[in-house]
Every structure is written in C-alpha cells, then in structure tokens.
Amino acid sequence: MAGLNLTPIDAGKGSRTALEDISEEIRETVEEAFTFCQENAQRLQTPAFESKEDAEDWLSEARAYAYQREAGRLVVTGNAAKAPEQAEKDKGMYVARFRVEAYVAPEQG
C-alpha cells in the first residue's frame, strides 16, 4: 500500500488562533469542561450554532486555547453534530460535542 500524497498548507482552518485573540467565554468554557471531564465519563455539548461551520469554528478555537493555555496544555476532542431537535431536518442547527482532557506527552524511546 502506498503512502498518502500529502500537501503542505500555510493557512486556513489548520492555522491556530493566537492566545490573545481567543474569547474569554471560550477560555472559561474549556476550563470548566476540563474540571467536569476529570470526574465524569460523558462528553459535553454546546448550545446550538446556526451552522456546522460555526460549531467547527468553536471547536477550533477551543482546541487552540487548550493547546496554548498558560497553565499547561489540554486536549479537546470532539465533533460537530446536528442539534438533537434538528436531527430529522435537512438543514438546521448544529452543536459541538466534546471532551477536555490533560495532555499526556508520548514516551520517548
């Protein structure tokens, strides 16, 4: 099996938002979610966003904050999904479903 043909990128969704440009609301949400996730197995869900792109943008900002936070790196895992009340409709609102966990560095070997 051949490897993937990868292409480097310089900008776009892969770019990380600077720490000072991340809203206080996202910072507080990530911190509260981390506390919750340390003691609970469930994922969390945001309020609904107008579009899937908005939910994905929120996750991107949350990940950017988690990666750069001064108190140490965290990991935000999750995805955008149709809001539960919108599941049967073709278009509608989306939520971000996610967890926040402590970053564990890979072992050097």
ABEGO torsion letter per residue (X at the ends): XBBBBBBBBABEAABBBBAAABBAAAAAAAAAAAAAAAABABBBBBBBBABAAAAAAAAAAAAAAAAABAAEBBBBBEBBBBBAAAAABABEBBBBBBBBBBBBBBBBX
